[in-house]
Amino acid sequence: MESSFYKGDLSQIIPTIYSLSTPGTSVYVLSPWLNIHVEVIIPWKKTDNEKPFIEFVVSERRRGVDSVFFVSTMARDDKETQRSITELTGLEFRIKVIENLHSKAVIGNLLMYRGSANITYNGLYNNIESVTMTVVNNQEEALRGLLA
């Protein structure tokens, strides 16, 4: 399934990917540049539906869906990415720093977004981004394909 999305749609797609993931699994977040304080929108909540991404992933962890973050060595000078790495490490999330990572994706065990948007304010709300949604048949295989 390939779809077109507008600015801000990805901020709703990310929580949807998590919500469709089965407890006991992890969601893989590939974002060379990362801002865990960017707000995501919980589309199934009518009120109080915006929350910082970090609060959302912590609540998902309590539900049994963990997160593994992949960031790039290219962002070593980006203060927000470094702050995000420090905070995620303090919360004992798994983080993998990949040499020159360029792929961007959020891979659940049922659904995957991949495209050009980093998990940053500009990536989710300002930039015109290319986004593809696909059904995930094998999460590990999807991850390997993006890291190859």
Residue pairs with C-beta under 8 A, 6 or more apart in sequence:
1 133
1 134
1 135
2 132
2 133
2 134
3 131
3 132
3 133
4 131
5 13
5 129
5 131
7 125
7 126
7 127
7 128
8 41
8 124
8 125
9 131
10 113
10 115
10 117
10 123
10 124
10 129
10 131
11 38
11 39
11 40
11 41
11 124
11 125
12 40
12 41
12 42
12 43
13 106
13 113
13 131
13 133
14 40
14 53
14 56
14 106
14 113
14 119
15 40
15 41
15 42
15 43
15 56
16 43
16 111
17 27
17 106
17 107
17 108
17 110
17 111
17 112
17 113
18 27
18 56
18 57
18 60
18 65
18 108
19 44
20 108
20 110
20 111
21 27
21 60
21 65
21 108
21 109
21 110
22 65
22 109
22 110
23 63
23 64
23 65
24 64
25 65
25 66
25 108
25 109
25 139
26 65
26 66
26 67
26 68
26 94
27 60
27 65
27 66
27 67
27 68
27 106
27 107
27 108
27 109
28 67
28 68
28 70
28 105
28 106
28 107
28 139
28 143
29 67
29 68
29 69
29 70
29 105
29 106
29 119
30 70
30 101
30 103
30 104
30 105
30 106
30 107
30 146
30 147
31 69
31 70
31 71
31 104
31 118
31 119
31 120
31 123
32 71
32 72
32 74
32 75
32 101
32 102
32 103
32 104
32 118
33 71
33 72
33 75
33 78
33 80
33 81
33 118
33 119
33 120
33 123
34 69
34 71
34 75
34 80
34 81
34 84
34 85
34 118
34 119
34 120
35 53
35 80
35 81
35 84
35 119
35 120
35 121
36 52
36 53
36 54
36 57
36 84
36 87
36 88
36 119
37 52
37 53
37 54
37 80
37 84
38 52
38 53
38 119
38 120
38 121
38 124
38 125
39 50
39 51
39 52
39 53
40 50
40 51
40 52
40 53
40 56
40 124
41 49
41 50
42 49
42 50
42 51
42 56
43 49
53 119
54 84
54 87
54 88
54 91
57 67
57 93
58 91
60 66
60 67
61 67
66 93
66 94
67 93
67 94
68 93
68 94
68 95
68 96
69 85
69 88
69 93
69 94
69 95
69 96
70 95
70 96
70 97
70 98
70 101
70 147
71 81
71 84
71 85
71 95
71 96
71 97
71 98
71 101
72 97
72 98
72 99
72 100
72 101
72 102
73 97
73 98
73 99
73 100
73 101
74 100
74 101
75 81
75 82
76 82
80 120
85 95
85 97
88 95
89 95
98 147
101 147
103 114
103 146
103 147
104 114
104 115
104 116
104 117
104 118
104 119
104 123
105 112
105 113
105 114
105 115
105 142
105 146
106 112
106 113
106 119
107 114
107 136
107 139
107 142
107 143
107 146
108 136
108 139
109 136
109 139
110 135
110 136
111 133
111 134
111 135
111 136
112 133
112 134
112 135
112 136
112 142
113 131
113 132
113 133
114 131
114 132
114 134
114 146
115 129
115 130
115 131
115 132
116 127
116 129
116 130
116 131
117 123
117 124
117 127
117 129
117 131
123 129
134 142
136 142
